[in-house]
Amino acid sequence: MPDNYTDGGTALANLLATGYDRYLRFQLRPNPIFRQMVDIHPVSLTNVGPTVTLSIFKEFADLATTPLSETLDVAAVAPPDVDRVTVTVNEYGNANIPTLRLRQLAFTQVDPALADVLGKNMVDTLDKLVQNVLDAGTHVIGKNGGTLASDESSSAFAVNSVASGDKLDSSIVRAAITRLRSRNAPSRDARGTYVAVAHPDAIHDILADTGWLSPHQYVDTSNIYNAEAGTYLGARFVMSPRATVAANSGSVDVYNTYFLGAQALVEAQIAREHTVIGPQTDHLRRFFPMGWLYHGGFAIYRQESIEIAKSSSSIAGL
């Protein structure tokens, strides 16, 4: 007579249960990139309000290149009026309310995980607010059917005319950098370089070019931007899959690459981003509010320091 085994398949199956790893891992996400490009902040506010206005004192219109007369006084001239940049401030935030029942029955601690994703939501939201401001930049460059064009060309650049072969290349990079320099846009480091935030699909088409330098060849490690790929033709390239991509009327995916000088963006901050642990106001104290709050806003400070290159990609759709 065969032996009867006391196994977990039949005899004592109810003693076996699925094991779960109590350690929680999180969804993959890109590094926040755009907010680190903000370098202008109000210095001396008269008062807090729903908007914050910054003033830019302009140069005299004409240079005094005519020699003075020995016997006549010079005619005084008035300076041009100041330019103003206005930042609208708003409150932004998000919240979650875990319950007592969830806390008591979950097989792992949920509060640390919720705090982690709320914190990432805060960082990513502020990064997106900056990106939305950048997308409204007025200086644009790219190719239409292989011909380089910009917002200032006689035949102005048109997003809907970007063809599948109008990829980001060295001619677009050189032109973007030249336009920044022609507008006296200040560089972002002592080497005179600018920053280009590019989608990996867009930068794919120029990574094989010669002339790239690794970040460790030109900058102290403490000053490397998140996701910095290297420098090329006067720009430090930073990769971000969050760079705006949108299909045009010809069903071509058009990628934004943001070429930035210093003083491109301003942030007016009434209350910096912070975590909020809400009060328990329910009768049985079963609800535990937590969230984040930010009060401020972003705006373009100098349009001269922003050039947006729009291009297709050979790797789009793969």
Residue, then its C-alpha position, 0 to 999 in steps of 0.5 A: m500500500p503506497d504511503n500517504y504524504t502530508d503535503g501542501g497540495t491536498a492534505l494541508a493546503n489551507l496552511l499555505a498562503t501566498g508570500y508577499d514582499r513587504y518592500l514597495r517599489f515605485q513606478l519609473r519616472p524621468n528626472p525633474i529637469f526644467r525647474q533647475m533652469v530657473d535662476i531669477h527670483p525677486v530680491s526686494l518685494t514691496n509687498v506680497g500680492p496676486t502678481v509680482t512685477l520685476s523691472i528691467f532698466k534699459e540702456f540709452a537708445d543712442l551712443a554719444t559718438t559725436p565730439l562735444s563742442e568746447t563752448l556749448d553745453v551737452a543736451a541731456v537725454a532721457p533714458p527709455d522707460v523700464d521693461r516690466v515682467t509680471v509673474t502671476v502667483n497661484e496656489y498649487g497642491n494635492a492631497n490624499i486621505p488614507t483610512l484607519r482601516l487601510r492602515q490596520l489591514a495592509f500587509t505593509q506600511v502605506d504612509p511612507a509609500l503615500a508620502d513618497v508618491l505625494g512628494k514626487n507629485m509635488v516635484d513633478t507638478l512644479d517641473k511641469l509648470v516651468q515647462n508650460v511657461l517655456d513652451a510659450g517662448t516666441h523664438v523658434i527655429g527648425k527645418n521645413g522640408g530641409t530648409l532652415a527657418s525661424d520665427e523671424s525668417s521671411s518665410a516663417f517657420a511652420v510646425n505643420s511643415v516639419a517633415s519626417g526628415d527634418k531631424l535635429d542636426s548640427s545646423i539647427v544647433r549652431a543656428a540656435i546658439t548663434r541666435l542666442r548670442s546675437r540677442n546678447a543672451p548671457s551664457r549659463d556658465a563661465r565657459g560661455t555655454y548654453v543649456a539645451v533640454a532635449h528629448p532622447d528621441a531628438i538628441h538620438d540623431i546627433l549623438a553620433d556626431t564628433g565633437w561631444l565632450s563628456p560632462h566630466q571633461y568640462v565641469d566640476t561634478s557638483n555642477i552637472y545638471n540632472a541627466e546631462a549628456g555632454t556639451y556639443l557646439g556650445a550647448r550642454f545637452v540635458m536629456s528629458p523624455r518630458a520635453t514636449v512632443a506633439a504630432n503636427s497636421g502631417s502626422v509627424d511627431v515634432y519634438n521641442t528642444y529648449f536652448l536656454g541662456a541665463q535669466a530665461l525664467v523667473e520664479a516668484q514664491i510666496a510660500r515654498e513647496h512643503t508637506v502638509i499633514g492635515p488635522q483629523t476632524d472626523h468624529l472617530r479619527r479614522f481619516f489621516p489627511m496628508g498632502w503638499l502645498y505651494h504658492g507661487g508662479f513662474a514666467i519668462y524673464r528674458q525671451e532673448s535667452i530662449e530658443i526652441a528648436k522643433s524637429s522630427s526624429s528618426i527613432a520616433g515610433l520605434 
